[in-house]
Amino acid sequence: MQELHSYDCPYCGEPVEALLDLSGGDQQYIEDCQVCCRPIIFDLQTDGEDWSLDVRSENE
């Protein structure tokens, strides 16, 4: 199951979207911001239905 999620970039503050794969269980990965191209750490916690996402800069 995939979910489209909007969040604010921790660097530039611009709103961006990410497509989350909830079927893969808990995940931590890095994606570049679509606006400023800086690396964002995604920490996804999910049980396949309920989920939470924490996005942060590499310096946090």
PDB file of N, H, CA, C and O in Angstrom:
ATOM      1  N   MET A   1       0.835  -1.179   0.000  1.00  0.00           N
ATOM      2  CA  MET A   1       0.000   0.000   0.000  1.00  0.00           C
ATOM      3  C   MET A   1       0.881   1.243   0.000  1.00  0.00           C
ATOM      4  O   MET A   1       1.857   1.320   0.746  1.00  0.00           O
ATOM      5  N   GLN A   2       0.533   2.213  -0.837  1.00  0.00           N
ATOM      6  H   GLN A   2      -0.261   2.151  -1.443  1.00  0.00           H
ATOM      7  CA  GLN A   2       1.295   3.449  -0.910  1.00  0.00           C
ATOM      8  C   GLN A   2       0.425   4.622  -0.484  1.00  0.00           C
ATOM      9  O   GLN A   2      -0.791   4.624  -0.673  1.00  0.00           O
ATOM     10  N   GLU A   3       1.083   5.615   0.096  1.00  0.00           N
ATOM     11  H   GLU A   3       2.071   5.614   0.250  1.00  0.00           H
ATOM     12  CA  GLU A   3       0.385   6.793   0.617  1.00  0.00           C
ATOM     13  C   GLU A   3       1.168   8.033   0.190  1.00  0.00           C
ATOM     14  O   GLU A   3       2.387   8.083   0.358  1.00  0.00           O
ATOM     15  N   LEU A   4       0.477   9.037  -0.363  1.00  0.00           N
ATOM     16  H   LEU A   4      -0.513   8.996  -0.500  1.00  0.00           H
ATOM     17  CA  LEU A   4       1.105  10.302  -0.715  1.00  0.00           C
ATOM     18  C   LEU A   4       1.022  11.219   0.501  1.00  0.00           C
ATOM     19  O   LEU A   4      -0.061  11.439   1.043  1.00  0.00           O
ATOM     20  N   HIS A   5       2.164  11.753   0.930  1.00  0.00           N
ATOM     21  H   HIS A   5       3.044  11.574   0.490  1.00  0.00           H
ATOM     22  CA  HIS A   5       2.215  12.567   2.146  1.00  0.00           C
ATOM     23  C   HIS A   5       2.906  13.891   1.850  1.00  0.00           C
ATOM     24  O   HIS A   5       3.951  13.916   1.200  1.00  0.00           O
ATOM     25  N   SER A   6       2.333  14.984   2.322  1.00  0.00           N
ATOM     26  H   SER A   6       1.485  14.964   2.851  1.00  0.00           H
ATOM     27  CA  SER A   6       2.932  16.312   2.190  1.00  0.00           C
ATOM     28  C   SER A   6       3.656  16.669   3.482  1.00  0.00           C
ATOM     29  O   SER A   6       3.186  16.354   4.575  1.00  0.00           O
ATOM     30  N   TYR A   7       4.801  17.329   3.347  1.00  0.00           N
ATOM     31  H   TYR A   7       5.183  17.586   2.459  1.00  0.00           H
ATOM     32  CA  TYR A   7       5.577  17.761   4.511  1.00  0.00           C
ATOM     33  C   TYR A   7       6.361  19.000   4.122  1.00  0.00           C
ATOM     34  O   TYR A   7       6.467  19.319   2.938  1.00  0.00           O
ATOM     35  N   ASP A   8       6.908  19.700   5.096  1.00  0.00           N
ATOM     36  H   ASP A   8       6.822  19.441   6.058  1.00  0.00           H
ATOM     37  CA  ASP A   8       7.745  20.868   4.840  1.00  0.00           C
ATOM     38  C   ASP A   8       9.206  20.458   4.942  1.00  0.00           C
ATOM     39  O   ASP A   8       9.604  19.785   5.892  1.00  0.00           O
ATOM     40  N   CYS A   9      10.001  20.864   3.962  1.00  0.00           N
ATOM     41  H   CYS A   9       9.678  21.411   3.189  1.00  0.00           H
ATOM     42  CA  CYS A   9      11.432  20.556   3.970  1.00  0.00           C
ATOM     43  C   CYS A   9      12.074  21.171   5.219  1.00  0.00           C
ATOM     44  O   CYS A   9      11.842  22.345   5.509  1.00  0.00           O
ATOM     45  N   PRO A  10      12.878  20.397   5.962  1.00  0.00           N
ATOM     46  CA  PRO A  10      13.524  20.940   7.163  1.00  0.00           C
ATOM     47  C   PRO A  10      14.620  21.963   6.847  1.00  0.00           C
ATOM     48  O   PRO A  10      15.095  22.651   7.751  1.00  0.00           O
ATOM     49  N   TYR A  11      15.025  22.073   5.585  1.00  0.00           N
ATOM     50  H   TYR A  11      14.639  21.515   4.850  1.00  0.00           H
ATOM     51  CA  TYR A  11      16.045  23.048   5.191  1.00  0.00           C
ATOM     52  C   TYR A  11      15.424  24.335   4.655  1.00  0.00           C
ATOM     53  O   TYR A  11      15.635  25.412   5.212  1.00  0.00           O
ATOM     54  N   CYS A  12      14.653  24.218   3.566  1.00  0.00           N
ATOM     55  H   CYS A  12      14.482  23.343   3.113  1.00  0.00           H
ATOM     56  CA  CYS A  12      14.136  25.411   2.889  1.00  0.00           C
ATOM     57  C   CYS A  12      12.714  25.770   3.310  1.00  0.00           C
ATOM     58  O   CYS A  12      12.245  26.869   3.012  1.00  0.00           O
ATOM     59  N   GLY A  13      12.017  24.858   4.003  1.00  0.00           N
ATOM     60  H   GLY A  13      12.398  23.966   4.246  1.00  0.00           H
ATOM     61  CA  GLY A  13      10.674  25.134   4.484  1.00  0.00           C
ATOM     62  C   GLY A  13       9.575  25.025   3.439  1.00  0.00           C
ATOM     63  O   GLY A  13       8.404  25.252   3.745  1.00  0.00           O
ATOM     64  N   GLU A  14       9.939  24.679   2.209  1.00  0.00           N
ATOM     65  H   GLU A  14      10.890  24.495   1.960  1.00  0.00           H
ATOM     66  CA  GLU A  14       8.941  24.555   1.147  1.00  0.00           C
ATOM     67  C   GLU A  14       8.117  23.286   1.319  1.00  0.00           C
ATOM     68  O   GLU A  14       8.642  22.262   1.758  1.00  0.00           O
ATOM     69  N   PRO A  15       6.822  23.342   0.976  1.00  0.00           N
ATOM     70  CA  PRO A  15       6.008  22.122   1.024  1.00  0.00           C
ATOM     71  C   PRO A  15       6.363  21.196  -0.139  1.00  0.00           C
ATOM     72  O   PRO A  15       6.422  21.634  -1.288  1.00  0.00           O
ATOM     73  N   VAL A  16       6.594  19.937   0.153  1.00  0.00           N
ATOM     74  H   VAL A  16       6.546  19.580   1.086  1.00  0.00           H
ATOM     75  CA  VAL A  16       6.899  18.924  -0.862  1.00  0.00           C
ATOM     76  C   VAL A  16       6.113  17.652  -0.533  1.00  0.00           C
ATOM     77  O   VAL A  16       5.561  17.518   0.559  1.00  0.00           O
ATOM     78  N   GLU A  17       6.070  16.725  -1.486  1.00  0.00           N
ATOM     79  H   GLU A  17       6.518  16.833  -2.373  1.00  0.00           H
ATOM     80  CA  GLU A  17       5.332  15.484  -1.299  1.00  0.00           C
ATOM     81  C   GLU A  17       6.261  14.291  -1.432  1.00  0.00           C
ATOM     82  O   GLU A  17       7.254  14.334  -2.158  1.00  0.00           O
ATOM     83  N   ALA A  18       5.922  13.227  -0.721  1.00  0.00           N
ATOM     84  H   ALA A  18       5.115  13.192  -0.131  1.00  0.00           H
ATOM     85  CA  ALA A  18       6.664  11.971  -0.815  1.00  0.00           C
ATOM     86  C   ALA A  18       5.659  10.833  -0.942  1.00  0.00           C
ATOM     87  O   ALA A  18       4.592  10.862  -0.327  1.00  0.00           O
ATOM     88  N   LEU A  19       6.006   9.839  -1.740  1.00  0.00           N
ATOM     89  H   LEU A  19       6.872   9.815  -2.239  1.00  0.00           H
ATOM     90  CA  LEU A  19       5.191   8.641  -1.871  1.00  0.00           C
ATOM     91  C   LEU A  19       5.759   7.600  -0.918  1.00  0.00           C
ATOM     92  O   LEU A  19       6.892   7.151  -1.090  1.00  0.00           O
ATOM     93  N   LEU A  20       4.978   7.215   0.085  1.00  0.00           N
ATOM     94  H   LEU A  20       4.058   7.580   0.224  1.00  0.00           H
ATOM     95  CA  LEU A  20       5.430   6.293   1.122  1.00  0.00           C
ATOM     96  C   LEU A  20       4.943   4.888   0.817  1.00  0.00           C
ATOM     97  O   LEU A  20       3.783   4.695   0.453  1.00  0.00           O
ATOM     98  N   ASP A  21       5.826   3.900   0.963  1.00  0.00           N
ATOM     99  H   ASP A  21       6.769   4.056   1.259  1.00  0.00           H
ATOM    100  CA  ASP A  21       5.462   2.496   0.788  1.00  0.00           C
ATOM    101  C   ASP A  21       5.222   1.894   2.166  1.00  0.00           C
ATOM    102  O   ASP A  21       6.168   1.553   2.875  1.00  0.00           O
ATOM    103  N   LEU A  22       3.958   1.765   2.542  1.00  0.00           N
ATOM    104  H   LEU A  22       3.189   2.042   1.966  1.00  0.00           H
ATOM    105  CA  LEU A  22       3.604   1.280   3.875  1.00  0.00           C
ATOM    106  C   LEU A  22       3.716  -0.230   3.999  1.00  0.00           C
ATOM    107  O   LEU A  22       3.675  -0.761   5.109  1.00  0.00           O
ATOM    108  N   SER A  23       3.858  -0.934   2.876  1.00  0.00           N
ATOM    109  H   SER A  23       3.892  -0.503   1.975  1.00  0.00           H
ATOM    110  CA  SER A  23       3.925  -2.399   2.917  1.00  0.00           C
ATOM    111  C   SER A  23       5.298  -2.911   3.340  1.00  0.00           C
ATOM    112  O   SER A  23       5.448  -4.100   3.622  1.00  0.00           O
ATOM    113  N   GLY A  24       6.304  -2.036   3.391  1.00  0.00           N
ATOM    114  H   GLY A  24       6.182  -1.070   3.162  1.00  0.00           H
ATOM    115  CA  GLY A  24       7.656  -2.456   3.713  1.00  0.00           C
ATOM    116  C   GLY A  24       7.998  -2.444   5.187  1.00  0.00           C
ATOM    117  O   GLY A  24       9.141  -2.723   5.549  1.00  0.00           O
ATOM    118  N   GLY A  25       7.035  -2.127   6.061  1.00  0.00           N
ATOM    119  H   GLY A  25       6.106  -1.901   5.767  1.00  0.00           H
ATOM    120  CA  GLY A  25       7.326  -2.058   7.485  1.00  0.00           C
ATOM    121  C   GLY A  25       8.084  -0.789   7.840  1.00  0.00           C
ATOM    122  O   GLY A  25       8.146   0.146   7.042  1.00  0.00           O
ATOM    123  N   ASP A  26       8.662  -0.754   9.042  1.00  0.00           N
ATOM    124  H   ASP A  26       8.612  -1.513   9.691  1.00  0.00           H
ATOM    125  CA  ASP A  26       9.424   0.407   9.492  1.00  0.00           C
ATOM    126  C   ASP A  26      10.630   0.610   8.581  1.00  0.00           C
ATOM    127  O   ASP A  26      11.303  -0.348   8.200  1.00  0.00           O
ATOM    128  N   GLN A  27      10.895   1.877   8.236  1.00  0.00           N
ATOM    129  H   GLN A  27      10.348   2.655   8.545  1.00  0.00           H
ATOM    130  CA  GLN A  27      11.982   2.187   7.311  1.00  0.00           C
ATOM    131  C   GLN A  27      12.657   3.489   7.712  1.00  0.00           C
ATOM    132  O   GLN A  27      12.026   4.383   8.276  1.00  0.00           O
ATOM    133  N   GLN A  28      13.947   3.584   7.414  1.00  0.00           N
ATOM    134  H   GLN A  28      14.459   2.857   6.956  1.00  0.00           H
ATOM    135  CA  GLN A  28      14.660   4.845   7.505  1.00  0.00           C
ATOM    136  C   GLN A  28      15.466   4.978   6.225  1.00  0.00           C
ATOM    137  O   GLN A  28      16.216   4.073   5.859  1.00  0.00           O
ATOM    138  N   TYR A  29      15.310   6.116   5.541  1.00  0.00           N
ATOM    139  H   TYR A  29      14.701   6.851   5.839  1.00  0.00           H
ATOM    140  CA  TYR A  29      16.010   6.313   4.277  1.00  0.00           C
ATOM    141  C   TYR A  29      16.205   7.804   4.039  1.00  0.00           C
ATOM    142  O   TYR A  29      15.644   8.635   4.752  1.00  0.00           O
ATOM    143  N   ILE A  30      17.005   8.133   3.032  1.00  0.00           N
ATOM    144  H   ILE A  30      17.461   7.457   2.452  1.00  0.00           H
ATOM    145  CA  ILE A  30      17.320   9.522   2.698  1.00  0.00           C
ATOM    146  C   ILE A  30      16.842   9.808   1.286  1.00  0.00           C
ATOM    147  O   ILE A  30      17.083   9.028   0.365  1.00  0.00           O
ATOM    148  N   GLU A  31      16.155  10.946   1.123  1.00  0.00           N
ATOM    149  H   GLU A  31      15.960  11.580   1.872  1.00  0.00           H
ATOM    150  CA  GLU A  31      15.758  11.447  -0.191  1.00  0.00           C
ATOM    151  C   GLU A  31      16.113  12.921  -0.247  1.00  0.00           C
ATOM    152  O   GLU A  31      16.056  13.619   0.765  1.00  0.00           O
ATOM    153  N   ASP A  32      16.481  13.396  -1.432  1.00  0.00           N
ATOM    154  H   ASP A  32      16.528  12.829  -2.254  1.00  0.00           H
ATOM    155  CA  ASP A  32      16.780  14.812  -1.608  1.00  0.00           C
ATOM    156  C   ASP A  32      15.492  15.614  -1.741  1.00  0.00           C
ATOM    157  O   ASP A  32      14.521  15.142  -2.333  1.00  0.00           O
ATOM    158  N   CYS A  33      15.484  16.820  -1.194  1.00  0.00           N
ATOM    159  H   CYS A  33      16.272  17.203  -0.713  1.00  0.00           H
ATOM    160  CA  CYS A  33      14.353  17.730  -1.334  1.00  0.00           C
ATOM    161  C   CYS A  33      14.158  18.044  -2.814  1.00  0.00           C
ATOM    162  O   CYS A  33      15.128  18.271  -3.538  1.00  0.00           O
ATOM    163  N   GLN A  34      12.909  18.056  -3.260  1.00  0.00           N
ATOM    164  H   GLN A  34      12.121  17.871  -2.673  1.00  0.00           H
ATOM    165  CA  GLN A  34      12.598  18.338  -4.658  1.00  0.00           C
ATOM    166  C   GLN A  34      12.825  19.803  -5.009  1.00  0.00           C
ATOM    167  O   GLN A  34      12.887  20.152  -6.188  1.00  0.00           O
ATOM    168  N   VAL A  35      12.951  20.670  -3.995  1.00  0.00           N
ATOM    169  H   VAL A  35      12.901  20.387  -3.037  1.00  0.00           H
ATOM    170  CA  VAL A  35      13.127  22.101  -4.226  1.00  0.00           C
ATOM    171  C   VAL A  35      14.595  22.513  -4.079  1.00  0.00           C
ATOM    172  O   VAL A  35      15.175  23.084  -5.002  1.00  0.00           O
ATOM    173  N   CYS A  36      15.200  22.222  -2.907  1.00  0.00           N
ATOM    174  H   CYS A  36      14.729  21.758  -2.157  1.00  0.00           H
ATOM    175  CA  CYS A  36      16.568  22.700  -2.643  1.00  0.00           C
ATOM    176  C   CYS A  36      17.639  21.623  -2.814  1.00  0.00           C
ATOM    177  O   CYS A  36      18.831  21.918  -2.722  1.00  0.00           O
ATOM    178  N   CYS A  37      17.228  20.382  -3.062  1.00  0.00           N
ATOM    179  H   CYS A  37      16.260  20.142  -3.137  1.00  0.00           H
ATOM    180  CA  CYS A  37      18.135  19.251  -3.336  1.00  0.00           C
ATOM    181  C   CYS A  37      19.004  18.827  -2.150  1.00  0.00           C
ATOM    182  O   CYS A  37      19.978  18.099  -2.342  1.00  0.00           O
ATOM    183  N   ARG A  38      18.677  19.261  -0.939  1.00  0.00           N
ATOM    184  H   ARG A  38      17.886  19.852  -0.784  1.00  0.00           H
ATOM    185  CA  ARG A  38      19.449  18.827   0.228  1.00  0.00           C
ATOM    186  C   ARG A  38      18.879  17.518   0.757  1.00  0.00           C
ATOM    187  O   ARG A  38      17.687  17.257   0.595  1.00  0.00           O
ATOM    188  N   PRO A  39      19.715  16.685   1.390  1.00  0.00           N
ATOM    189  CA  PRO A  39      19.265  15.357   1.840  1.00  0.00           C
ATOM    190  C   PRO A  39      18.382  15.421   3.090  1.00  0.00           C
ATOM    191  O   PRO A  39      18.732  16.055   4.085  1.00  0.00           O
ATOM    192  N   ILE A  40      17.239  14.753   3.013  1.00  0.00           N
ATOM    193  H   ILE A  40      16.954  14.237   2.205  1.00  0.00           H
ATOM    194  CA  ILE A  40      16.282  14.696   4.115  1.00  0.00           C
ATOM    195  C   ILE A  40      16.214  13.261   4.616  1.00  0.00           C
ATOM    196  O   ILE A  40      16.101  12.327   3.822  1.00  0.00           O
ATOM    197  N   ILE A  41      16.284  13.083   5.928  1.00  0.00           N
ATOM    198  H   ILE A  41      16.376  13.842   6.573  1.00  0.00           H
ATOM    199  CA  ILE A  41      16.157  11.758   6.529  1.00  0.00           C
ATOM    200  C   ILE A  41      14.684  11.494   6.816  1.00  0.00           C
ATOM    201  O   ILE A  41      14.023  12.276   7.501  1.00  0.00           O
ATOM    202  N   PHE A  42      14.182  10.393   6.289  1.00  0.00           N
ATOM    203  H   PHE A  42      14.718   9.758   5.733  1.00  0.00           H
ATOM    204  CA  PHE A  42      12.806   9.956   6.521  1.00  0.00           C
ATOM    205  C   PHE A  42      12.845   8.793   7.505  1.00  0.00           C
ATOM    206  O   PHE A  42      13.584   7.829   7.303  1.00  0.00           O
ATOM    207  N   ASP A  43      12.053   8.882   8.562  1.00  0.00           N
ATOM    208  H   ASP A  43      11.453   9.664   8.726  1.00  0.00           H
ATOM    209  CA  ASP A  43      11.922   7.791   9.528  1.00  0.00           C
ATOM    210  C   ASP A  43      10.447   7.406   9.560  1.00  0.00           C
ATOM    211  O   ASP A  43       9.636   8.081  10.195  1.00  0.00           O
ATOM    212  N   LEU A  44      10.102   6.312   8.870  1.00  0.00           N
ATOM    213  H   LEU A  44      10.760   5.764   8.354  1.00  0.00           H
ATOM    214  CA  LEU A  44       8.722   5.859   8.732  1.00  0.00           C
ATOM    215  C   LEU A  44       8.467   4.697   9.678  1.00  0.00           C
ATOM    216  O   LEU A  44       9.168   3.686   9.642  1.00  0.00           O
ATOM    217  N   GLN A  45       7.462   4.850  10.520  1.00  0.00           N
ATOM    218  H   GLN A  45       6.893   5.672  10.550  1.00  0.00           H
ATOM    219  CA  GLN A  45       7.028   3.789  11.429  1.00  0.00           C
ATOM    220  C   GLN A  45       5.637   3.361  10.982  1.00  0.00           C
ATOM    221  O   GLN A  45       4.736   4.195  10.895  1.00  0.00           O
ATOM    222  N   THR A  46       5.445   2.068  10.695  1.00  0.00           N
ATOM    223  H   THR A  46       6.177   1.390  10.766  1.00  0.00           H
ATOM    224  CA  THR A  46       4.146   1.603  10.222  1.00  0.00           C
ATOM    225  C   THR A  46       3.904   0.147  10.590  1.00  0.00           C
ATOM    226  O   THR A  46       4.835  -0.644  10.736  1.00  0.00           O
ATOM    227  N   ASP A  47       2.632  -0.179  10.736  1.00  0.00           N
ATOM    228  H   ASP A  47       1.875   0.465  10.617  1.00  0.00           H
ATOM    229  CA  ASP A  47       2.240  -1.572  10.921  1.00  0.00           C
ATOM    230  C   ASP A  47       1.446  -2.053   9.706  1.00  0.00           C
ATOM    231  O   ASP A  47       0.811  -3.107   9.751  1.00  0.00           O
ATOM    232  N   GLY A  48       1.484  -1.274   8.622  1.00  0.00           N
ATOM    233  H   GLY A  48       1.999  -0.418   8.586  1.00  0.00           H
ATOM    234  CA  GLY A  48       0.755  -1.608   7.406  1.00  0.00           C
ATOM    235  C   GLY A  48      -0.546  -0.843   7.269  1.00  0.00           C
ATOM    236  O   GLY A  48      -1.061  -0.691   6.162  1.00  0.00           O
ATOM    237  N   GLU A  49      -1.088  -0.356   8.388  1.00  0.00           N
ATOM    238  H   GLU A  49      -0.670  -0.480   9.288  1.00  0.00           H
ATOM    239  CA  GLU A  49      -2.320   0.438   8.358  1.00  0.00           C
ATOM    240  C   GLU A  49      -2.074   1.826   8.935  1.00  0.00           C
ATOM    241  O   GLU A  49      -2.198   2.825   8.227  1.00  0.00           O
ATOM    242  N   ASP A  50      -1.727   1.893  10.215  1.00  0.00           N
ATOM    243  H   ASP A  50      -1.627   1.081  10.790  1.00  0.00           H
ATOM    244  CA  ASP A  50      -1.400   3.166  10.849  1.00  0.00           C
ATOM    245  C   ASP A  50       0.074   3.458  10.613  1.00  0.00           C
ATOM    246  O   ASP A  50       0.890   2.539  10.540  1.00  0.00           O
ATOM    247  N   TRP A  51       0.419   4.749  10.493  1.00  0.00           N
ATOM    248  H   TRP A  51      -0.244   5.495  10.553  1.00  0.00           H
ATOM    249  CA  TRP A  51       1.808   5.090  10.244  1.00  0.00           C
ATOM    250  C   TRP A  51       2.115   6.482  10.781  1.00  0.00           C
ATOM    251  O   TRP A  51       1.210   7.288  11.000  1.00  0.00           O
ATOM    252  N   SER A  52       3.394   6.753  10.991  1.00  0.00           N
ATOM    253  H   SER A  52       4.129   6.098  10.813  1.00  0.00           H
ATOM    254  CA  SER A  52       3.873   8.086  11.346  1.00  0.00           C
ATOM    255  C   SER A  52       5.184   8.312  10.609  1.00  0.00           C
ATOM    256  O   SER A  52       5.964   7.384  10.396  1.00  0.00           O
ATOM    257  N   LEU A  53       5.409   9.554  10.227  1.00  0.00           N
ATOM    258  H   LEU A  53       4.775  10.308  10.399  1.00  0.00           H
ATOM    259  CA  LEU A  53       6.614   9.908   9.480  1.00  0.00           C
ATOM    260  C   LEU A  53       7.296  11.077  10.160  1.00  0.00           C
ATOM    261  O   LEU A  53       6.663  12.091  10.454  1.00  0.00           O
ATOM    262  N   ASP A  54       8.592  10.934  10.410  1.00  0.00           N
ATOM    263  H   ASP A  54       9.106  10.111  10.171  1.00  0.00           H
ATOM    264  CA  ASP A  54       9.420  12.011  10.938  1.00  0.00           C
ATOM    265  C   ASP A  54      10.416  12.370   9.844  1.00  0.00           C
ATOM    266  O   ASP A  54      11.136  11.502   9.352  1.00  0.00           O
ATOM    267  N   VAL A  55      10.463  13.651   9.458  1.00  0.00           N
ATOM    268  H   VAL A  55       9.878  14.357   9.858  1.00  0.00           H
ATOM    269  CA  VAL A  55      11.449  14.108   8.480  1.00  0.00           C
ATOM    270  C   VAL A  55      12.368  15.094   9.173  1.00  0.00           C
ATOM    271  O   VAL A  55      11.913  15.952   9.929  1.00  0.00           O
ATOM    272  N   ARG A  56      13.667  14.970   8.915  1.00  0.00           N
ATOM    273  H   ARG A  56      14.036  14.272   8.301  1.00  0.00           H
ATOM    274  CA  ARG A  56      14.623  15.861   9.571  1.00  0.00           C
ATOM    275  C   ARG A  56      15.862  16.039   8.700  1.00  0.00           C
ATOM    276  O   ARG A  56      16.112  15.268   7.773  1.00  0.00           O
ATOM    277  N   SER A  57      16.619  17.063   9.020  1.00  0.00           N
ATOM    278  H   SER A  57      16.416  17.690   9.772  1.00  0.00           H
ATOM    279  CA  SER A  57      17.878  17.304   8.321  1.00  0.00           C
ATOM    280  C   SER A  57      18.943  16.361   8.865  1.00  0.00           C
ATOM    281  O   SER A  57      18.761  15.745   9.915  1.00  0.00           O
ATOM    282  N   GLU A  58      20.038  16.254   8.156  1.00  0.00           N
ATOM    283  H   GLU A  58      20.187  16.754   7.303  1.00  0.00           H
ATOM    284  CA  GLU A  58      21.130  15.382   8.609  1.00  0.00           C
ATOM    285  C   GLU A  58      21.777  15.905   9.886  1.00  0.00           C
ATOM    286  O   GLU A  58      22.424  15.142  10.603  1.00  0.00           O
ATOM    287  N   ASN A  59      21.617  17.181  10.180  1.00  0.00           N
ATOM    288  H   ASN A  59      21.092  17.801   9.598  1.00  0.00           H
ATOM    289  CA  ASN A  59      22.267  17.798  11.336  1.00  0.00           C
ATOM    290  C   ASN A  59      21.466  17.674  12.622  1.00  0.00           C
ATOM    291  O   ASN A  59      21.950  18.074  13.681  1.00  0.00           O
ATOM    292  N   GLU A  60      20.259  17.133  12.563  1.00  0.00           N
ATOM    293  H   GLU A  60      19.866  16.807  11.703  1.00  0.00           H
ATOM    294  CA  GLU A  60      19.422  17.014  13.770  1.00  0.00           C
ATOM    295  C   GLU A  60      19.703  15.729  14.499  1.00  0.00           C
ATOM    296  O   GLU A  60      19.092  15.461  15.534  1.00  0.00           O
TER     297      GLU A  60
END
